């Protein structure tokens, strides 16, 4: 009888370990860096949302739970500030409140806040699947825009 219970205990603990390993939150998250620079990335990149310059990569693919950091490789301040919709608009109608730093990339308003030259943004975590557009609060009219595709 003890041997039988021992075997069941082994299988139960093995099954529990497997469940923990396969749980959605157990996957390892990766960190990706997007470089911001109008000087370095002046070539126009055509994306599904419209034309973009000043970001590399212009289109970033990540998974839910992955982290994104924006690095300013330019000589003046930039932001990565979320947009609504599926295409780049002429005027995003942002306010100063739009650039408050956040910690997630999702359908709500998100931003890195101001990133000084040579600095990096705080880490933003991709929370929900979807396509999320962003632009620089200061240089949006110059075409500084990008796209983050978050896959499950």
DOLO-542148 format. One record per residue (C-alpha): residue number from 1; residue in three letters; x, y, z. Coordinates in Angstrom, 3 decimals, decimal comma. Layout:
BEGIN
<site><pos>NUM</pos><code>ala</code><east>X</east><north>Y</north><up>Z</up></site>
...
END
This chain:
BEGIN
<site><pos>1</pos><code>unk</code><east>0,000</east><north>0,000</north><up>0,000</up></site>
<site><pos>2</pos><code>unk</code><east>2,818</east><north>2,440</north><up>0,865</up></site>
<site><pos>3</pos><code>unk</code><east>4,466</east><north>1,793</north><up>-2,490</up></site>
<site><pos>4</pos><code>unk</code><east>1,209</east><north>2,531</north><up>-4,287</up></site>
<site><pos>5</pos><code>unk</code><east>0,754</east><north>5,823</north><up>-2,382</up></site>
<site><pos>6</pos><code>unk</code><east>4,353</east><north>6,719</north><up>-3,082</up></site>
<site><pos>7</pos><code>unk</code><east>3,828</east><north>6,206</north><up>-6,772</up></site>
<site><pos>8</pos><code>unk</code><east>0,649</east><north>8,321</north><up>-6,722</up></site>
<site><pos>9</pos><code>unk</code><east>2,469</east><north>11,011</north><up>-4,774</up></site>
<site><pos>10</pos><code>unk</code><east>5,253</east><north>11,024</north><up>-7,355</up></site>
<site><pos>11</pos><code>unk</code><east>2,793</east><north>11,349</north><up>-10,232</up></site>
<site><pos>12</pos><code>unk</code><east>0,801</east><north>14,058</north><up>-8,439</up></site>
<site><pos>13</pos><code>unk</code><east>3,910</east><north>16,118</north><up>-7,736</up></site>
<site><pos>14</pos><code>unk</code><east>5,147</east><north>15,601</north><up>-11,314</up></site>
<site><pos>15</pos><code>unk</code><east>1,791</east><north>16,720</north><up>-12,701</up></site>
<site><pos>16</pos><code>unk</code><east>1,824</east><north>19,808</north><up>-10,464</up></site>
<site><pos>17</pos><code>unk</code><east>5,329</east><north>20,710</north><up>-11,668</up></site>
<site><pos>18</pos><code>unk</code><east>4,219</east><north>20,314</north><up>-15,292</up></site>
<site><pos>19</pos><code>unk</code><east>1,214</east><north>22,585</north><up>-14,717</up></site>
<site><pos>20</pos><code>unk</code><east>3,496</east><north>25,259</north><up>-13,239</up></site>
<site><pos>21</pos><code>unk</code><east>5,847</east><north>25,006</north><up>-16,220</up></site>
<site><pos>22</pos><code>unk</code><east>3,012</east><north>25,257</north><up>-18,736</up></site>
<site><pos>23</pos><code>unk</code><east>1,135</east><north>28,064</north><up>-16,983</up></site>
<site><pos>24</pos><code>unk</code><east>0,790</east><north>31,210</north><up>-19,123</up></site>
<site><pos>25</pos><code>unk</code><east>2,786</east><north>33,357</north><up>-16,704</up></site>
<site><pos>26</pos><code>unk</code><east>5,623</east><north>30,839</north><up>-16,533</up></site>
<site><pos>27</pos><code>unk</code><east>6,990</east><north>31,661</north><up>-19,976</up></site>
<site><pos>28</pos><code>unk</code><east>10,209</east><north>33,634</north><up>-19,984</up></site>
<site><pos>29</pos><code>unk</code><east>9,737</east><north>37,215</north><up>-21,105</up></site>
<site><pos>30</pos><code>unk</code><east>12,246</east><north>38,806</north><up>-23,451</up></site>
<site><pos>31</pos><code>unk</code><east>13,357</east><north>42,435</north><up>-23,473</up></site>
<site><pos>32</pos><code>unk</code><east>13,519</east><north>44,351</north><up>-26,753</up></site>
<site><pos>33</pos><code>unk</code><east>15,096</east><north>47,743</north><up>-27,429</up></site>
<site><pos>34</pos><code>unk</code><east>13,758</east><north>50,298</north><up>-29,896</up></site>
<site><pos>35</pos><code>unk</code><east>16,236</east><north>52,982</north><up>-30,920</up></site>
<site><pos>36</pos><code>unk</code><east>14,962</east><north>56,527</north><up>-31,457</up></site>
<site><pos>37</pos><code>unk</code><east>16,936</east><north>58,867</north><up>-33,737</up></site>
<site><pos>38</pos><code>unk</code><east>15,823</east><north>61,065</north><up>-36,612</up></site>
<site><pos>39</pos><code>unk</code><east>19,475</east><north>61,451</north><up>-37,656</up></site>
<site><pos>40</pos><code>unk</code><east>20,311</east><north>57,722</north><up>-37,783</up></site>
<site><pos>41</pos><code>unk</code><east>16,984</east><north>56,434</north><up>-39,121</up></site>
<site><pos>42</pos><code>unk</code><east>16,004</east><north>59,115</north><up>-41,636</up></site>
<site><pos>43</pos><code>unk</code><east>14,990</east><north>56,669</north><up>-44,377</up></site>
<site><pos>44</pos><code>unk</code><east>11,219</east><north>56,287</north><up>-44,698</up></site>
<site><pos>45</pos><code>unk</code><east>9,915</east><north>52,847</north><up>-43,738</up></site>
<site><pos>46</pos><code>unk</code><east>6,508</east><north>51,825</north><up>-45,090</up></site>
<site><pos>47</pos><code>unk</code><east>4,403</east><north>50,038</north><up>-42,453</up></site>
<site><pos>48</pos><code>unk</code><east>0,816</east><north>48,800</north><up>-42,494</up></site>
<site><pos>49</pos><code>unk</code><east>-0,126</east><north>51,932</north><up>-40,506</up></site>
<site><pos>50</pos><code>unk</code><east>1,659</east><north>54,409</north><up>-42,802</up></site>
<site><pos>51</pos><code>unk</code><east>5,131</east><north>55,850</north><up>-43,228</up></site>
<site><pos>52</pos><code>unk</code><east>7,597</east><north>56,059</north><up>-40,345</up></site>
<site><pos>53</pos><code>unk</code><east>11,075</east><north>57,474</north><up>-39,731</up></site>
<site><pos>54</pos><code>unk</code><east>13,303</east><north>57,809</north><up>-36,705</up></site>
<site><pos>55</pos><code>unk</code><east>12,641</east><north>54,425</north><up>-35,087</up></site>
<site><pos>56</pos><code>unk</code><east>14,508</east><north>51,152</north><up>-35,387</up></site>
<site><pos>57</pos><code>unk</code><east>12,918</east><north>48,772</north><up>-35,789</up></site>
<site><pos>58</pos><code>unk</code><east>9,947</east><north>50,671</north><up>-37,213</up></site>
<site><pos>59</pos><code>unk</code><east>7,810</east><north>47,564</north><up>-36,627</up></site>
<site><pos>60</pos><code>unk</code><east>8,547</east><north>45,458</north><up>-33,562</up></site>
<site><pos>61</pos><code>unk</code><east>6,964</east><north>42,040</north><up>-32,936</up></site>
<site><pos>62</pos><code>unk</code><east>6,780</east><north>40,850</north><up>-29,330</up></site>
<site><pos>63</pos><code>unk</code><east>4,659</east><north>38,513</north><up>-27,224</up></site>
<site><pos>64</pos><code>unk</code><east>2,406</east><north>39,232</north><up>-24,276</up></site>
<site><pos>65</pos><code>unk</code><east>4,659</east><north>39,609</north><up>-21,236</up></site>
<site><pos>66</pos><code>unk</code><east>7,687</east><north>40,767</north><up>-23,217</up></site>
<site><pos>67</pos><code>unk</code><east>9,305</east><north>44,034</north><up>-22,215</up></site>
<site><pos>68</pos><code>unk</code><east>10,221</east><north>46,996</north><up>-24,427</up></site>
<site><pos>69</pos><code>unk</code><east>12,776</east><north>49,717</north><up>-23,725</up></site>
<site><pos>70</pos><code>unk</code><east>13,150</east><north>52,805</north><up>-25,905</up></site>
<site><pos>71</pos><code>unk</code><east>16,678</east><north>54,242</north><up>-26,213</up></site>
<site><pos>72</pos><code>unk</code><east>17,252</east><north>57,799</north><up>-27,362</up></site>
<site><pos>73</pos><code>unk</code><east>20,226</east><north>57,733</north><up>-29,743</up></site>
<site><pos>74</pos><code>unk</code><east>19,624</east><north>61,310</north><up>-30,869</up></site>
<site><pos>75</pos><code>unk</code><east>20,784</east><north>64,771</north><up>-29,778</up></site>
<site><pos>76</pos><code>unk</code><east>17,428</east><north>65,998</north><up>-28,443</up></site>
<site><pos>77</pos><code>unk</code><east>14,581</east><north>64,592</north><up>-26,348</up></site>
<site><pos>78</pos><code>unk</code><east>12,022</east><north>62,101</north><up>-27,691</up></site>
<site><pos>79</pos><code>unk</code><east>9,050</east><north>60,109</north><up>-26,430</up></site>
<site><pos>80</pos><code>unk</code><east>7,217</east><north>57,008</north><up>-27,545</up></site>
<site><pos>81</pos><code>unk</code><east>3,588</east><north>57,896</north><up>-26,955</up></site>
<site><pos>82</pos><code>unk</code><east>0,705</east><north>55,575</north><up>-27,834</up></site>
<site><pos>83</pos><code>unk</code><east>-1,824</east><north>56,357</north><up>-30,558</up></site>
<site><pos>84</pos><code>unk</code><east>-5,340</east><north>55,047</north><up>-31,056</up></site>
<site><pos>85</pos><code>unk</code><east>-6,525</east><north>53,597</north><up>-34,352</up></site>
<site><pos>86</pos><code>unk</code><east>-4,951</east><north>51,464</north><up>-37,034</up></site>
<site><pos>87</pos><code>unk</code><east>-3,224</east><north>54,132</north><up>-39,105</up></site>
<site><pos>88</pos><code>unk</code><east>-1,013</east><north>57,097</north><up>-38,320</up></site>
<site><pos>89</pos><code>unk</code><east>-3,172</east><north>60,211</north><up>-38,120</up></site>
<site><pos>90</pos><code>unk</code><east>-2,129</east><north>63,711</north><up>-39,197</up></site>
<site><pos>91</pos><code>unk</code><east>-2,551</east><north>65,149</north><up>-35,690</up></site>
<site><pos>92</pos><code>unk</code><east>-2,777</east><north>62,830</north><up>-32,681</up></site>
<site><pos>93</pos><code>unk</code><east>-4,208</east><north>65,678</north><up>-30,521</up></site>
<site><pos>94</pos><code>unk</code><east>-1,994</east><north>64,752</north><up>-27,584</up></site>
<site><pos>95</pos><code>unk</code><east>-1,932</east><north>66,836</north><up>-24,426</up></site>
<site><pos>96</pos><code>unk</code><east>0,891</east><north>67,128</north><up>-21,907</up></site>
<site><pos>97</pos><code>unk</code><east>-0,920</east><north>64,448</north><up>-19,891</up></site>
<site><pos>98</pos><code>unk</code><east>-0,456</east><north>62,059</north><up>-22,834</up></site>
<site><pos>99</pos><code>unk</code><east>3,271</east><north>61,885</north><up>-22,117</up></site>
<site><pos>100</pos><code>unk</code><east>3,030</east><north>60,732</north><up>-18,508</up></site>
<site><pos>101</pos><code>unk</code><east>5,246</east><north>57,655</north><up>-18,197</up></site>
<site><pos>102</pos><code>unk</code><east>3,454</east><north>54,332</north><up>-17,923</up></site>
<site><pos>103</pos><code>unk</code><east>4,559</east><north>50,761</north><up>-17,353</up></site>
<site><pos>104</pos><code>unk</code><east>2,506</east><north>48,919</north><up>-19,959</up></site>
<site><pos>105</pos><code>unk</code><east>1,862</east><north>48,862</north><up>-23,684</up></site>
<site><pos>106</pos><code>unk</code><east>-1,828</east><north>48,236</north><up>-24,258</up></site>
<site><pos>107</pos><code>unk</code><east>-4,991</east><north>49,728</north><up>-25,731</up></site>
<site><pos>108</pos><code>unk</code><east>-5,069</east><north>52,514</north><up>-23,158</up></site>
<site><pos>109</pos><code>unk</code><east>-2,968</east><north>55,659</north><up>-23,266</up></site>
<site><pos>110</pos><code>unk</code><east>0,715</east><north>54,815</north><up>-22,737</up></site>
<site><pos>111</pos><code>unk</code><east>3,996</east><north>56,682</north><up>-23,010</up></site>
<site><pos>112</pos><code>unk</code><east>7,651</east><north>56,475</north><up>-22,130</up></site>
<site><pos>113</pos><code>unk</code><east>7,613</east><north>60,056</north><up>-20,946</up></site>
<site><pos>114</pos><code>unk</code><east>10,442</east><north>62,311</north><up>-22,067</up></site>
<site><pos>115</pos><code>unk</code><east>13,676</east><north>60,457</north><up>-22,859</up></site>
<site><pos>116</pos><code>unk</code><east>16,770</east><north>62,662</north><up>-22,798</up></site>
<site><pos>117</pos><code>unk</code><east>19,594</east><north>62,167</north><up>-25,347</up></site>
<site><pos>118</pos><code>unk</code><east>21,586</east><north>59,030</north><up>-24,549</up></site>
<site><pos>119</pos><code>unk</code><east>19,029</east><north>57,819</north><up>-21,996</up></site>
<site><pos>120</pos><code>unk</code><east>16,594</east><north>54,911</north><up>-22,037</up></site>
<site><pos>121</pos><code>unk</code><east>12,953</east><north>54,737</north><up>-21,047</up></site>
<site><pos>122</pos><code>unk</code><east>11,656</east><north>52,759</north><up>-18,113</up></site>
<site><pos>123</pos><code>unk</code><east>10,661</east><north>49,216</north><up>-19,070</up></site>
<site><pos>124</pos><code>unk</code><east>7,195</east><north>48,890</north><up>-20,609</up></site>
<site><pos>125</pos><code>unk</code><east>5,497</east><north>45,478</north><up>-20,576</up></site>
<site><pos>126</pos><code>unk</code><east>3,269</east><north>44,271</north><up>-23,431</up></site>
<site><pos>127</pos><code>unk</code><east>0,024</east><north>43,322</north><up>-21,666</up></site>
<site><pos>128</pos><code>unk</code><east>-2,505</east><north>42,446</north><up>-24,362</up></site>
<site><pos>129</pos><code>unk</code><east>-2,348</east><north>41,131</north><up>-27,937</up></site>
<site><pos>130</pos><code>unk</code><east>-2,867</east><north>43,667</north><up>-30,694</up></site>
<site><pos>131</pos><code>unk</code><east>-1,163</east><north>46,283</north><up>-32,829</up></site>
<site><pos>132</pos><code>unk</code><east>-0,124</east><north>49,421</north><up>-30,986</up></site>
<site><pos>133</pos><code>unk</code><east>1,013</east><north>52,533</north><up>-32,810</up></site>
<site><pos>134</pos><code>unk</code><east>3,146</east><north>55,245</north><up>-31,254</up></site>
<site><pos>135</pos><code>unk</code><east>4,905</east><north>58,450</north><up>-32,132</up></site>
<site><pos>136</pos><code>unk</code><east>7,226</east><north>61,022</north><up>-30,657</up></site>
<site><pos>137</pos><code>unk</code><east>5,376</east><north>63,846</north><up>-28,899</up></site>
<site><pos>138</pos><code>unk</code><east>8,022</east><north>66,323</north><up>-30,085</up></site>
<site><pos>139</pos><code>unk</code><east>8,684</east><north>65,015</north><up>-33,618</up></site>
<site><pos>140</pos><code>unk</code><east>5,448</east><north>63,387</north><up>-34,735</up></site>
<site><pos>141</pos><code>unk</code><east>5,027</east><north>65,881</north><up>-37,596</up></site>
<site><pos>142</pos><code>unk</code><east>8,511</east><north>64,883</north><up>-38,824</up></site>
<site><pos>143</pos><code>unk</code><east>7,223</east><north>61,311</north><up>-39,148</up></site>
<site><pos>144</pos><code>unk</code><east>8,811</east><north>59,842</north><up>-36,013</up></site>
<site><pos>145</pos><code>unk</code><east>6,447</east><north>56,905</north><up>-35,572</up></site>
<site><pos>146</pos><code>unk</code><east>6,465</east><north>53,175</north><up>-35,013</up></site>
<site><pos>147</pos><code>unk</code><east>4,357</east><north>50,075</north><up>-34,572</up></site>
<site><pos>148</pos><code>unk</code><east>4,450</east><north>47,334</north><up>-31,944</up></site>
<site><pos>149</pos><code>unk</code><east>2,680</east><north>44,079</north><up>-32,736</up></site>
<site><pos>150</pos><code>unk</code><east>1,955</east><north>42,060</north><up>-29,597</up></site>
<site><pos>151</pos><code>unk</code><east>1,229</east><north>38,397</north><up>-30,242</up></site>
<site><pos>152</pos><code>unk</code><east>-0,260</east><north>35,990</north><up>-27,674</up></site>
END
